[in-house]
Amino acid sequence: PVVDAGPDQLQNFGTTVAIAGAISDDGDAPGGTITSLWTKFSGPGDASFANVSDPQTTVTFTQPGIYVLSLAASDSQLSGSDTVTISVNAAPVVSAGPNQTIFINGFVQLQGTITDDGLPPNVNVSAQWSVVSGPGVMAIDNPYSATTAAGFSMVGTYVLRLTGDDSMLSSSSDVTITVRPINHPPEVFA
């Protein structure tokens, strides 16, 4: 049998992936029955096929990474096989850093981090800071860098969000910045 496991794919983690294998045979086998079987050849997690005997089925993966799947077919006399590579992309892992307290005339050093799985390949992960809530305006040195400095126009509590985007998936993390007045009396804890 001539086996085609279908085109390579780039998919997002958590989705059900359709795989479109095809099998053709010369028909010379007695009975003319062709059997097929999908298996995971390599990859970091498990691959669950909806129907391992159907050349056109769906598959899900237990973790992101690069998987090679094999489709094998037999006509009871001869067999053939082919592979397909499925790259399963995960959203960037984002941390906006620890909550901080500053005085109104000071600047805070934002210490965000973004980690990505490298999929899709050859894509730089973008970073962007934004203000979720707060009483005033934020002035930021570089809103497109995970680590940067920021100042605030008014006293109060600000929630800032760092978003990481790998062109297919994005994720975010929030940090709370408390801005105090300069002459704020010390807090007394009972």
Residue, then its C-alpha position, 0 to 999 in steps of 0.5 A: p500500500v502507498v501511505d500518506a500521513g497528511p501534511d505537517q501541522l502547527q496547532n495550539f495546545g488543548t485543541t483536537v487536531a484533525i489528521a488526514g491520512a490516505i492509503s491506496d493499494d494495487g488491489d492484488a491482495p486476496g480479499g482486498t482488505i486494507t488495515s491501517l493503524w496510527t501510532k505515536f512515533s515520538g513526542p513529549g506526551d501522550a497522543s490519543f487517537a479518536n480511531v487508531s484504525d481510521p486514516q482520517t481521524t482526530v488526535t489530542f495531546t497531553q502536553p505541548g511539543i513536537y510529535v511525530l505520528s506514524l500511519a501504517a497500512s497492510d494489505s495482508q501481503l505487503s505493508g507501508s507507512d508514512t509519518v506526519t509532524i504535529s507541532v503543538n504550541a503552548a501559550p507563553v508563561v508570563s509572570a508580572g513579578p512581585n507586588q510592590t509599594i513606592f512613594i509618589n515621587g519614585f519609580v518602580q522597577l517592573q521585573g516581569t518574565i516571559t517564557d515560551d516553548g519556541l513554537p511557532p518556530n522563528v517567532n519572537v515573543s512580544a511583551q506589553w504592559s498595560v494598566v488594568s486599574g488605578p486612580g491616575v496615569m502610568a508613565i513607563d520607560n518601555p511598555y514592550s519590555a518585560t523589565t522596565a521602570a514606571g512612575f505614577s501620577m497619583v497616590g493609590t493602588y494600580v493593577l498592571r498587566l504584562t501580556g506575552d504573545d507568540s503570534m498564535l497564543s497569548s497569556s497575561s499576569d497582573v501585579t499590584i503597585t501601591v503608590r503612597p504619599i511622601n509624608h505618609p505616617p508609619e503604619v501601626f500594627a496591633 
